[in-house]
Amino acid sequence: MKRLMMILVCLLGLVGCSSQYIMSTKDGRMIATDSKPRLDDDTGMYRYYDAEGREMLIKKDDVTQIMER
């Protein structure tokens, strides 16, 4: 029982540490992401995960701002 409680406490702690971000684009869209978008210097694109957990890509030039929610 103690082990189960400890696992639950750890999982809740991890969930509390995750941050959502909002990316605004040149065409006025606001894109919510589940994690901080990462820039791939080789391709010039941001890689992020959407609200449904799918990996998405967007051109660096299309993004005007990234802010933590």
FIKOLDREN-580436 format. One line per 3 residues: number of its first residue (from 1); for each residue x, y, z of C-alpha. Coordinates in nm, 2 decimals, padded with zeros to 4 digits, always signed. Layout:
BEGIN
NUM	X,Y,Z; ...
***
This chain:
BEGIN
1	+00.00,+00.00,+00.00; +00.28,+00.24,+00.08; +00.45,+00.16,-00.25
4	+00.13,+00.24,-00.44; +00.09,+00.57,-00.26; +00.45,+00.66,-00.33
7	+00.40,+00.59,-00.70; +00.09,+00.80,-00.71; +00.27,+01.09,-00.54
10	+00.56,+01.07,-00.79; +00.32,+01.07,-01.09; +00.13,+01.37,-00.96
13	+00.46,+01.55,-00.92; +00.56,+01.48,-01.28; +00.22,+01.60,-01.41
16	+00.25,+01.92,-01.22; +00.59,+01.99,-01.38; +00.48,+01.98,-01.74
19	+00.42,+02.31,-01.91; +00.21,+02.41,-02.20; +00.32,+02.67,-02.45
22	+00.13,+02.89,-02.70; +00.29,+02.96,-03.04; +00.15,+03.26,-03.24
25	+00.20,+03.25,-03.61; +00.23,+03.52,-03.88; -00.12,+03.43,-04.01
28	-00.28,+03.49,-03.67; -00.31,+03.13,-03.55; -00.25,+03.05,-03.18
31	-00.12,+02.69,-03.15; -00.13,+02.52,-02.80; +00.15,+02.27,-02.74
34	+00.19,+02.01,-02.46; +00.57,+02.07,-02.43; +00.82,+02.34,-02.53
37	+00.87,+02.35,-02.90; +01.22,+02.24,-03.01; +01.40,+02.41,-03.30
40	+01.57,+02.17,-03.54; +01.86,+02.38,-03.68; +01.91,+02.14,-03.98
43	+01.56,+02.18,-04.11; +01.47,+02.52,-03.97; +01.14,+02.39,-03.83
46	+01.00,+02.37,-03.48; +00.90,+02.03,-03.35; +00.62,+02.01,-03.10
49	+00.34,+01.79,-02.97; -00.02,+01.90,-03.00; -00.30,+01.85,-02.75
52	-00.37,+01.50,-02.89; -00.01,+01.39,-02.85; +00.07,+01.40,-03.22
55	+00.42,+01.52,-03.33; +00.39,+01.83,-03.55; +00.63,+02.05,-03.74
58	+00.60,+02.42,-03.83; +00.85,+02.65,-04.01; +01.06,+02.88,-03.80
61	+00.97,+03.17,-04.03; +00.60,+03.12,-03.97; +00.63,+03.16,-03.58
64	+00.63,+03.51,-03.44; +00.62,+03.43,-03.07; +00.64,+03.13,-02.82
67	+00.51,+03.19,-02.47; +00.47,+02.97,-02.17; +00.11,+02.93,-02.05
***
